[in-house]
Amino acid sequence: MMNFATAPELPTFLGIAGALPFLVLTPPFPSILPLPEVLAANPIEAQTLYGAAILSFLGGPHWGLAMVGIHAPPSHKLFNFASNSVRYVWSVIPSLLAWPALLMSTVPRLQFLICSFGLVLGLDIMFTRSGLLPPWYLPLRLLLSGIVILCLSTSLLEVIIVKKVEEHQTKKPSDKKK
């Protein structure tokens, strides 16, 4: 069983601190909290831009561990995904996912980021279960990715609901009867 309490304090603190922008930019908090104008003006835009930056960061541990030569034993059978070459390649994939997300409109961007965070988490689960990441890493990633995916999903729901309400309000009375 994974134990969140085994995570070192500093990575836990920094991880939770890094999740705070997702939380404060998630509806309804931007309308309640005293945010700087640059964030309050378009909190979901700010949240997705921050999300892309954080997604890029998630490849870093794999690059670092590949540099120090931490890899699976030769008997590892999972298509040798644990080789250092594969880990170097994987380490840049989150950045390559995050960048095009920045070019998308809001709904596809949110959807793409949610899926990308899920994909990266899935690979981190595989790497952790293979002994290629510290045992404390997965419980921390599950918590933080859960927060991120929940916040982005809430923002996506808000955008979709607001869009539907606006569409409904802009319909002509004759259109509403149909």
ROZAVEX-929839 format. One line per 3 residues: number of its first residue (from 1); for each residue x, y, z of N, C-alpha, C, O. Coordinates in Angstrom, 2 decimals, always signed. Atoms other than C-alpha are relative to their C-alpha. Example, Ala and Ser with C-alpha at 12.3 -4.5 7.8 and 13.67 -1.06 7.14 Angstrom:
<pts>
1	+0.89/-1.19/+0.00/+12.30/-4.50/+7.80/+0.90/+1.20/+0.00/+1.94/+1.18/+0.66  -0.82/-1.19/-0.06/+13.67/-1.06/+7.14/-0.77/+1.09/+0.73/-0.26/+2.20/+0.90 .
</pts>
This chain:
<pts>
1	+0.85/-1.19/+0.00/+0.00/+0.00/+0.00/+0.88/+1.25/+0.00/+1.90/+1.30/+0.70  -0.77/-1.23/+0.08/+1.27/+3.46/-0.85/-0.33/+0.88/+1.19/-1.48/+0.99/+1.61  +0.19/-0.83/-1.18/+1.79/+5.79/+2.04/+0.47/+1.42/-0.31/+1.65/+1.67/-0.52 .
4	-0.31/-1.39/+0.29/+1.61/+9.52/+1.42/+0.95/+0.58/+1.05/+1.74/+1.47/+0.74  -0.81/-0.53/-1.10/+3.29/+10.13/+4.80/+1.49/-0.26/-0.20/+2.31/+0.36/+0.49  -1.42/+0.28/+0.20/+6.58/+8.70/+3.49/+0.68/+1.04/-0.90/+1.90/+1.04/-1.01 .
7	-0.59/-1.02/+0.88/+7.08/+11.62/+1.08/+0.79/+1.00/+0.84/+0.33/+1.42/+1.90  -0.77/-1.02/-0.72/+9.82/+14.01/+2.17/-0.79/+1.30/+0.12/-1.60/+1.64/-0.74  +0.77/-1.21/-0.28/+8.52/+17.24/+3.65/+0.15/+1.08/-1.07/-0.84/+1.67/-1.49 .
10	-0.20/-1.10/+0.95/+10.09/+19.68/+1.18/-0.72/-0.25/-1.33/-1.44/+0.63/-1.80  +0.76/+0.22/+1.23/+8.78/+18.03/-2.02/-1.52/+0.04/+0.22/-2.26/+0.50/-0.64  +1.44/-0.05/-0.30/+5.38/+17.66/-0.34/-0.45/+1.45/+0.11/-1.47/+1.83/-0.48 .
13	+0.35/-1.41/-0.16/+5.32/+21.33/+0.67/+0.02/+0.72/-1.35/-0.92/+1.46/-1.68  -0.12/-0.67/+1.29/+6.51/+22.51/-2.75/-1.09/-0.47/-0.97/-1.63/+0.33/-1.74  +1.05/+0.53/+0.86/+4.05/+20.23/-4.54/-1.36/+0.61/+0.33/-2.10/+1.01/-0.57 .
16	+1.28/-0.60/-0.41/+1.10/+21.51/-2.51/-0.01/+1.49/-0.33/-1.03/+2.01/-0.78  -0.08/-1.43/+0.36/+2.28/+25.10/-2.97/-0.21/+0.17/-1.51/-0.86/+1.13/-1.94  +0.17/-0.06/+1.44/+2.43/+24.42/-6.71/-1.43/-0.28/-0.45/-1.83/+0.12/-1.54 .
19	+1.40/+0.28/+0.33/-1.17/+23.17/-6.65/-0.91/+1.17/+0.35/-2.03/+1.25/-0.16  +0.85/-1.12/-0.43/-2.48/+26.36/-5.01/-0.50/+0.87/-1.15/-1.68/+1.22/-1.14  +0.54/-0.80/+1.11/-2.70/+28.39/-8.25/-1.16/-0.70/-0.73/-2.10/-0.04/-1.18 .
22	+1.13/+0.72/+0.62/-4.91/+25.65/-9.72/-1.26/+0.21/+0.83/-2.34/+0.46/+0.29  +1.16/-0.14/-0.89/-7.19/+25.89/-6.69/-0.58/+1.40/-0.03/-1.79/+1.57/-0.19  +0.53/-1.36/-0.11/-7.45/+29.67/-6.45/-0.55/+0.52/-1.33/-1.33/+1.47/-1.35 .
25	+0.50/-0.43/+1.31/-8.11/+30.00/-10.20/-1.19/-0.83/-0.47/-1.70/-0.62/-1.58  +1.15/+0.84/+0.33/-10.89/+27.39/-10.17/-1.29/+0.67/+0.45/-1.37/+1.15/+1.58  +1.28/-0.58/-0.41/-14.47/+28.67/-10.19/-0.55/-0.74/+1.23/-0.45/-1.97/+1.29 .
28	+0.38/-1.41/-0.06/-15.95/+30.04/-7.95/+1.04/+0.88/+0.69/+0.78/+2.07/+0.91  -0.95/-0.74/-0.83/-12.79/+31.11/-6.08/+0.47/+1.33/-0.57/+0.64/+2.27/+0.21  -0.44/-1.31/+0.50/-11.65/+33.89/-8.46/-0.99/+1.13/+0.28/-0.59/+2.29/+0.40 .
31	+0.98/-1.05/-0.28/-14.90/+35.74/-7.79/-0.09/+0.31/+1.50/-0.72/+1.29/+1.90  +0.05/-0.16/-1.46/-14.43/+35.38/-4.02/+1.30/+0.57/+0.55/+1.29/+1.40/+1.45  -1.32/-0.36/-0.52/-10.70/+35.85/-3.50/+0.50/+1.32/-0.59/+0.17/+1.66/-1.73 .
34	-0.58/-1.25/+0.51/-8.82/+39.15/-3.83/+1.24/-0.30/-0.86/+2.37/-0.23/-0.37  -1.10/+0.32/+0.90/-6.70/+38.21/-6.84/+0.51/+1.25/-0.69/-0.23/+2.22/-0.85  -0.50/-1.10/+0.82/-4.41/+40.57/-8.75/-0.82/+0.10/-1.28/-1.31/-0.92/-1.79 .
37	+0.84/-0.24/+1.18/-6.22/+42.09/-11.73/+0.39/-0.89/-1.18/-0.48/-1.37/-1.91  -0.45/+0.81/+1.13/-4.09/+40.16/-14.22/-0.56/-1.42/+0.10/-0.80/-2.05/-0.93  +0.58/+1.33/-0.18/-5.43/+36.89/-12.74/-1.52/+0.04/+0.03/-2.19/-0.84/-0.51 .
40	+1.46/-0.12/-0.15/-8.95/+38.07/-11.92/-0.69/+0.25/-1.34/-1.84/-0.15/-1.52  +0.60/-0.33/+1.30/-9.55/+39.29/-15.49/-0.36/-1.25/-0.80/-1.39/-1.27/-1.47  +0.27/+1.24/+0.73/-9.35/+35.79/-16.97/+0.65/-1.17/+0.74/+1.69/-1.67/+0.32 .
43	-0.62/+1.02/-0.83/-8.70/+33.17/-14.30/+0.17/-1.35/-0.69/+1.14/-2.06/-0.43  -0.13/+1.30/+0.66/-9.32/+30.15/-16.52/+1.15/+0.02/-1.01/+1.87/-0.96/-1.16  -1.15/-0.16/+0.90/-6.85/+31.45/-19.10/+1.30/-0.12/+0.81/+2.22/-0.83/+0.42 .
46	-1.19/+0.05/-0.86/-4.31/+31.98/-16.30/+0.23/-1.43/+0.50/+1.36/-1.90/+0.55  -0.11/+1.37/-0.51/-5.05/+28.50/-14.93/+0.56/-0.93/-1.07/+1.42/-1.77/-0.78  -0.48/+0.90/+1.04/-4.48/+26.80/-18.27/+1.44/+0.31/-0.41/+2.20/-0.60/-0.74 .
49	-1.40/-0.35/+0.30/-1.27/+28.72/-18.96/+0.92/-0.56/+1.08/+1.98/-1.10/+0.78  -0.76/+0.58/-1.11/+0.00/+27.72/-15.52/+0.03/-1.52/-0.14/+1.06/-2.15/+0.10  +0.06/+1.45/+0.18/-1.16/+24.16/-16.22/+0.99/-0.49/-1.04/+1.63/-1.53/-0.85 .
52	-0.97/+0.39/+1.04/+0.93/+24.01/-19.39/+1.43/+0.07/+0.54/+2.25/-0.79/+0.24  -1.34/-0.11/-0.59/+3.98/+25.21/-17.46/+0.28/-1.17/+0.95/+1.36/-1.75/+0.92  -0.18/+1.11/-0.95/+3.46/+22.60/-14.74/+0.10/-1.33/-0.74/+0.91/-2.18/-0.36 .
55	-0.09/+1.23/+0.79/+2.85/+19.85/-17.30/+1.42/-0.16/-0.55/+1.96/-1.27/-0.54  -1.37/+0.05/+0.51/+6.23/+20.72/-18.85/+0.98/-0.46/+1.06/+1.94/-1.18/+0.77  -0.88/+0.32/-1.12/+7.86/+20.36/-15.46/+0.00/-1.49/+0.33/+0.99/-2.00/+0.85 .
58	+0.15/+1.39/-0.44/+6.64/+16.77/-14.99/+0.94/-0.98/-0.70/+1.09/-2.11/-0.24  -0.99/+0.86/+0.62/+9.20/+15.33/-17.39/+1.36/+0.07/+0.67/+2.19/-0.82/+0.49  -1.30/-0.22/-0.64/+12.08/+16.67/-15.30/+0.53/-1.15/+0.84/+1.71/-1.49/+0.71 .
61	-0.53/+1.11/-0.80/+12.32/+13.80/-12.81/+0.56/-1.13/-0.87/+1.56/-1.76/-0.49  -0.48/+1.09/+0.86/+12.75/+11.32/-15.66/+1.34/+0.34/-0.64/+2.21/-0.51/-0.75  -1.28/-0.44/+0.56/+15.53/+13.34/-17.28/+1.08/-0.12/+1.07/+2.16/-0.67/+0.82 .
64	-0.97/+0.04/-1.08/+17.29/+13.69/-13.94/+0.40/-1.41/+0.40/+1.58/-1.69/+0.60  -0.31/+1.37/-0.39/+17.02/+10.02/-13.03/+0.72/-0.75/-1.11/+1.55/-1.61/-0.83  -0.75/+0.60/+1.11/+18.19/+8.98/-16.50/+1.45/+0.48/+0.03/+2.36/-0.30/-0.26 .
67	-1.37/-0.55/-0.06/+21.22/+11.27/-16.06/+0.85/-0.73/+1.03/+2.04/-0.94/+0.81  -0.78/+0.68/-1.04/+22.25/+9.48/-12.88/-0.04/-1.52/-0.18/+0.48/-2.25/+0.65  -0.06/+1.42/+0.36/+21.66/+6.09/-14.50/-0.95/-0.90/+0.74/-0.71/-2.11/+0.83 .
70	+0.98/+0.86/-0.68/+18.65/+4.87/-12.54/-0.91/-0.60/-1.06/-1.67/+0.11/-1.72  +0.83/+0.69/+0.99/+17.02/+2.27/-14.75/-0.38/-1.37/+0.53/+0.14/-1.83/+1.54  +0.50/+1.30/-0.43/+15.22/-1.04/-14.48/+1.07/-1.07/-0.21/+1.94/-0.94/-1.07 .
73	-0.92/+1.11/+0.22/+17.13/-4.28/-14.13/-0.19/-0.60/-1.40/-1.28/-0.49/-1.97  +0.10/+0.55/+1.36/+17.89/-6.06/-17.44/-1.15/-0.98/-0.18/-1.63/-1.16/-1.29  +1.08/+0.98/+0.11/+15.22/-8.66/-16.66/-1.37/+0.65/-0.16/-2.37/-0.04/-0.37 .
76	+1.29/-0.69/+0.12/+12.51/-6.00/-16.85/-0.56/-0.23/-1.40/+0.13/+0.02/-2.39  +0.54/+0.44/+1.29/+10.17/-7.14/-19.64/-0.92/+1.00/-0.69/-1.34/+0.76/-1.82  +1.01/-0.90/+0.56/+7.90/-4.15/-20.25/+0.60/+0.81/-1.16/+0.89/+2.00/-1.01 .
79	-0.55/-0.56/+1.24/+9.22/-3.42/-23.79/+1.16/+0.96/+0.25/+1.36/+1.94/-0.47  -1.18/-0.77/-0.38/+12.31/-2.00/-22.13/-0.27/+1.50/+0.02/+0.58/+2.31/-0.34  +0.34/-1.42/-0.10/+10.48/+1.28/-21.58/+0.87/+0.69/+1.04/+0.91/+1.91/+1.12 .
82	-0.77/-0.56/-1.10/+12.80/+1.73/-18.64/+1.44/+0.31/-0.38/+2.21/+0.73/+0.47  -1.37/-0.34/+0.39/+15.98/+2.18/-20.66/+0.20/+1.51/+0.14/-0.75/+2.29/+0.05  -0.27/-1.43/-0.15/+17.68/+5.51/-20.16/-0.34/+0.77/-1.26/-0.79/+1.92/-1.18 .
85	+0.36/-0.70/+1.25/+17.17/+6.38/-23.84/-1.48/+0.31/-0.03/-1.88/+1.42/-0.38  +1.45/-0.21/-0.01/+13.43/+5.91/-23.50/-0.37/+1.04/+1.05/-1.27/+1.85/+0.84  +0.30/-0.97/-1.05/+13.45/+7.90/-20.27/+0.35/+1.42/-0.44/-0.39/+2.36/-0.14 .
88	-0.33/-1.33/+0.53/+15.23/+10.82/-21.94/-1.10/+0.46/-0.97/-1.55/+1.60/-0.90  +1.05/-0.35/+0.95/+12.67/+10.75/-24.75/-1.28/+0.35/+0.75/-1.90/+1.38/+0.49  +1.24/-0.26/-0.74/+9.75/+10.49/-22.32/+0.08/+1.33/+0.76/-0.92/+2.03/+0.89 .
91	-0.13/-1.21/-0.83/+11.13/+13.38/-20.24/-0.37/+1.28/-0.75/-0.73/+2.27/-0.12  +0.35/-1.20/+0.75/+10.50/+15.86/-23.06/-1.44/-0.04/-0.53/-1.95/+0.98/-1.01  +1.37/+0.13/+0.51/+7.04/+14.55/-24.03/-0.97/+0.95/+0.71/-1.78/+1.58/+0.03 .
94	+0.94/-0.94/-0.63/+5.16/+16.56/-21.35/+0.14/+1.43/-0.54/-0.87/+2.12/-0.71  -0.18/-1.34/+0.58/+6.70/+19.77/-22.74/-0.58/+0.07/-1.40/-1.18/+1.07/-1.79  +0.53/+0.02/+1.37/+5.79/+18.75/-26.27/-1.52/-0.10/-0.02/-2.15/+0.29/-1.00 .
97	+1.46/+0.00/-0.13/+2.21/+18.15/-25.09/-0.49/+1.38/+0.43/-1.52/+1.86/-0.05  +0.44/-1.29/-0.57/+2.01/+21.45/-23.19/+0.02/+1.12/-1.04/-0.88/+1.95/-1.07  -0.15/-1.10/+0.94/+3.19/+23.69/-26.00/-1.19/+0.15/-0.95/-1.72/+1.26/-1.04 .
100	+1.14/-0.22/+0.88/+0.40/+23.02/-28.54/-1.28/+0.34/+0.76/-2.18/+0.97/+0.21  +1.19/-0.36/-0.79/-2.15/+23.30/-25.74/-0.14/+1.51/+0.10/-1.25/+2.04/+0.15  +0.03/-1.46/-0.11/-1.19/+26.97/-25.50/-0.63/+0.66/-1.23/-1.09/+1.80/-1.16 .
103	+0.52/-0.55/+1.25/-2.35/+27.47/-29.09/-1.49/-0.29/-0.20/-2.09/+0.18/-1.17  +1.40/+0.41/+0.14/-5.82/+26.00/-28.54/-0.94/+0.99/+0.67/-0.54/+1.76/+1.54  +1.01/-0.80/-0.70/-9.03/+27.76/-27.61/-0.31/-0.66/+1.34/+0.16/-1.77/+1.61 .
106	+0.15/+0.39/-1.40/-10.27/+27.37/-24.05/-0.50/-1.42/+0.21/+0.13/-2.18/+0.94  +0.56/+1.34/-0.26/-12.43/+24.22/-24.20/+0.96/-1.10/-0.45/+1.26/-1.99/+0.34  -0.96/+1.05/+0.37/-10.00/+22.10/-26.26/+1.27/+0.03/+0.85/+1.84/-1.02/+1.15 .
109	-1.19/-0.10/-0.84/-7.10/+23.42/-24.17/-0.23/-0.70/+1.33/+0.61/-1.47/+1.79  +0.31/+0.65/-1.27/-8.77/+22.35/-20.94/-0.09/-1.51/-0.18/+0.46/-2.27/+0.62  +0.13/+1.44/+0.25/-9.68/+18.96/-22.40/+1.36/-0.65/-0.23/+1.65/-1.72/+0.31 .
112	-1.32/+0.54/+0.32/-6.17/+18.43/-23.74/+0.89/-0.05/+1.24/+1.61/-1.03/+1.44  -0.81/+0.00/-1.22/-4.52/+19.41/-20.46/-0.46/-1.08/+0.97/+0.36/-1.77/+1.57  +0.52/+1.05/-0.89/-6.81/+17.12/-18.45/+0.51/-1.36/-0.46/+1.01/-2.15/+0.34 .
115	-0.47/+1.28/+0.54/-5.96/+14.20/-20.73/+1.52/-0.15/+0.14/+2.01/-1.23/+0.45  -1.46/+0.05/-0.09/-2.25/+15.08/-20.73/+0.47/-0.27/+1.42/+1.38/-1.07/+1.64  -0.36/+0.27/-1.39/-2.03/+15.21/-16.94/-0.32/-1.46/+0.36/+0.43/-2.09/+1.09 .
118	+0.34/+1.40/-0.24/-3.80/+11.83/-16.86/+1.01/-0.95/-0.64/+1.40/-1.94/-0.03  -0.99/+0.81/+0.70/-1.38/+10.38/-19.42/+1.32/-0.03/+0.75/+1.90/-1.09/+0.97  -1.28/-0.08/-0.72/+1.69/+11.60/-17.55/-0.10/-0.76/+1.32/+0.84/-1.45/+1.71 .
121	+0.19/+0.75/-1.25/+0.29/+10.23/-14.29/+0.03/-1.50/-0.27/+0.66/-2.25/+0.48  -0.02/+1.42/+0.34/-0.32/+6.87/-15.96/+1.40/-0.53/-0.22/+1.73/-1.62/+0.25  -1.38/+0.43/+0.21/+3.29/+6.67/-17.10/+0.79/+0.04/+1.29/+1.63/-0.83/+1.53 .
124	-0.69/-0.05/-1.29/+4.52/+7.75/-13.68/-0.38/-1.19/+0.88/+0.45/-1.68/+1.65  +0.40/+1.21/-0.73/+2.50/+4.89/-12.18/+0.82/-1.19/-0.49/+1.32/-1.97/+0.32  -0.80/+1.10/+0.55/+4.27/+2.47/-14.54/+1.46/+0.09/+0.45/+2.05/-0.90/+0.87 .
127	-1.39/-0.16/-0.40/+7.69/+3.92/-13.76/+0.19/-0.28/+1.50/+1.18/-0.90/+1.89  -0.11/+0.22/-1.45/+7.06/+3.87/-9.99/-0.12/-1.48/+0.32/+0.67/-2.01/+1.10  +0.19/+1.44/-0.26/+5.79/+0.29/-10.00/+1.18/-0.82/-0.50/+1.39/-1.95/-0.04 .
130	-1.19/+0.68/+0.50/+8.92/-0.67/-11.93/+1.24/+0.34/+0.82/+2.34/-0.13/+0.52  -1.12/-0.36/-0.86/+11.11/+0.83/-9.22/+0.86/+1.11/-0.57/+1.99/+1.30/-0.12  -0.79/-1.03/+0.66/+12.25/+3.70/-11.43/-0.23/+1.40/+0.56/+0.42/+2.36/+0.14 .
133	+0.23/-1.25/-0.73/+10.88/+6.46/-9.22/-0.08/-0.36/+1.47/-0.45/-1.49/+1.81  +0.05/+0.32/-1.43/+11.09/+6.69/-5.44/-1.42/-0.39/+0.42/-2.39/+0.14/-0.13  +1.34/+0.46/-0.42/+8.20/+4.93/-3.64/-0.90/+1.13/+0.49/-2.12/+1.03/+0.36 .
136	+0.81/-1.10/-0.52/+7.04/+8.21/-2.07/-0.56/+0.88/-1.12/-1.51/+1.64/-0.90  +0.37/-0.90/+1.10/+6.68/+9.88/-5.47/-1.44/-0.22/-0.48/-2.16/+0.74/-0.73  +1.33/+0.28/+0.55/+3.51/+8.12/-6.61/-1.14/+0.51/+0.89/-2.06/+1.14/+0.36 .
139	+1.09/-0.57/-0.80/+1.30/+8.97/-3.60/-0.09/+1.53/-0.12/-1.18/+2.09/-0.17  +0.00/-1.45/+0.15/+2.37/+12.61/-3.93/-0.56/+0.39/-1.37/-1.37/+1.32/-1.47  +0.50/-0.30/+1.35/+1.74/+12.60/-7.70/-1.49/-0.27/-0.12/-2.21/+0.49/-0.78 .
142	+1.44/+0.29/+0.04/-1.67/+10.97/-7.22/-0.79/+1.13/+0.63/-1.81/+1.56/+0.09  +0.68/-1.11/-0.67/-2.67/+13.70/-4.78/+0.02/+1.25/-0.88/-1.02/+1.85/-1.14  -0.13/-1.25/+0.76/-1.34/+16.58/-6.87/-0.69/-0.09/-1.35/-1.37/+0.86/-1.76 .
145	+0.68/+0.15/+1.30/-2.56/+15.23/-10.21/-1.51/-0.04/+0.19/-2.25/+0.47/-0.65  +1.43/+0.00/-0.30/-5.95/+14.58/-8.64/-0.54/+1.40/+0.18/-1.61/+1.74/-0.34  +0.40/-1.40/-0.20/-6.14/+18.21/-7.53/-0.04/+0.73/-1.34/-1.01/+1.42/-1.65 .
148	-0.10/-0.70/+1.29/-5.03/+19.47/-10.94/-1.13/-0.42/-0.93/-1.78/+0.44/-1.53  +1.04/+0.49/+0.92/-7.42/+17.27/-12.92/-1.38/+0.44/+0.48/-2.23/+0.80/-0.34  +1.28/-0.46/-0.54/-10.32/+18.14/-10.60/-0.21/+1.50/-0.27/-1.30/+1.91/-0.67 .
151	+0.10/-1.44/+0.23/-9.59/+21.88/-10.87/-0.23/+0.31/-1.48/-1.11/+1.11/-1.82  +0.18/-0.23/+1.43/-9.23/+21.80/-14.66/-1.37/-0.48/-0.47/-1.99/+0.16/-1.32  +1.33/+0.51/+0.36/-12.40/+19.70/-14.95/-1.10/+0.94/+0.46/-2.08/+1.14/-0.25 .
154	+0.98/-0.97/-0.51/-14.31/+22.18/-12.80/-0.02/+1.23/-0.90/-1.09/+1.75/-1.22  -0.06/-1.15/+0.91/-13.10/+25.02/-15.01/-0.64/-0.33/-1.34/-1.34/+0.50/-1.92  +0.61/+0.42/+1.27/-14.11/+23.07/-18.12/-1.52/+0.00/+0.12/-2.22/+0.48/-0.77 .
157	+1.44/+0.02/-0.22/-17.57/+22.52/-16.70/-0.56/+1.41/+0.06/-1.62/+1.69/-0.51  +0.42/-1.41/-0.08/-17.85/+26.23/-15.88/-0.07/+0.63/-1.39/-1.05/+1.29/-1.72  -0.03/-0.59/+1.34/-16.86/+27.24/-19.41/-1.15/-0.54/-0.84/-1.81/+0.22/-1.55 .
160	+1.08/+0.61/+0.79/-19.33/+24.80/-20.97/-1.36/+0.52/+0.46/-2.21/+0.85/-0.37  +1.28/-0.49/-0.53/-22.18/+25.88/-18.67/-0.23/+1.46/-0.38/-1.31/+1.81/-0.84  +0.13/-1.42/+0.34/-21.53/+29.60/-19.21/-0.29/+0.15/-1.49/-1.14/+0.95/-1.88 .
163	+0.22/-0.06/+1.45/-21.36/+29.04/-22.96/-1.44/-0.39/-0.34/-2.09/+0.27/-1.16  +1.38/+0.44/+0.25/-24.69/+27.15/-22.94/-1.01/+1.05/+0.46/-1.99/+1.31/-0.23  +0.90/-1.04/-0.51/-26.36/+29.84/-20.81/+0.01/+1.19/-0.95/-1.05/+1.73/-1.28 .
166	-0.10/-1.13/+0.93/-25.08/+32.58/-23.13/-0.70/-0.31/-1.32/-1.38/+0.56/-1.88  +0.68/+0.39/+1.24/-26.30/+30.67/-26.19/-1.51/+0.04/+0.19/-2.24/+0.51/-0.68  +1.43/+0.01/-0.29/-29.70/+30.22/-24.58/-0.55/+1.43/+0.10/-1.64/+1.72/-0.39 .
169	+0.45/-1.38/-0.19/-29.93/+33.91/-23.65/+0.01/+0.80/-1.30/-0.76/+1.75/-1.43  -0.08/-0.76/+1.25/-29.00/+35.10/-27.14/-0.96/-0.49/-1.07/-1.08/+0.12/-2.13  +0.99/+0.48/+0.96/-31.64/+33.02/-28.90/-1.18/+0.95/-0.06/-1.58/+1.53/+0.94 .
172	+1.19/-0.83/+0.19/-34.55/+34.95/-30.35/-1.20/-0.72/+0.62/-1.20/-1.95/+0.69  +1.20/+0.65/-0.55/-37.94/+34.32/-28.73/-0.62/-1.01/-0.96/-1.13/-2.04/-0.52  +0.57/+0.94/+0.98/-39.08/+32.65/-31.97/+0.81/-1.30/-0.05/+0.26/-2.37/-0.32 .
175	-0.86/+1.18/-0.01/-36.08/+30.27/-31.76/-0.29/-0.88/+1.21/-0.19/-2.11/+1.13  +0.22/+0.74/-1.23/-36.96/+29.26/-28.19/-1.25/-0.87/-0.08/-1.35/-1.87/+0.63  +1.24/+0.76/+0.12/-40.41/+27.99/-29.25/+0.20/-1.29/-0.78/-0.59/-2.23/-0.65 .
178	-0.24/+1.17/+0.85/-38.93/+25.46/-31.67/+0.44/-1.20/+0.79/+0.68/-2.26/+0.21 .
</pts>
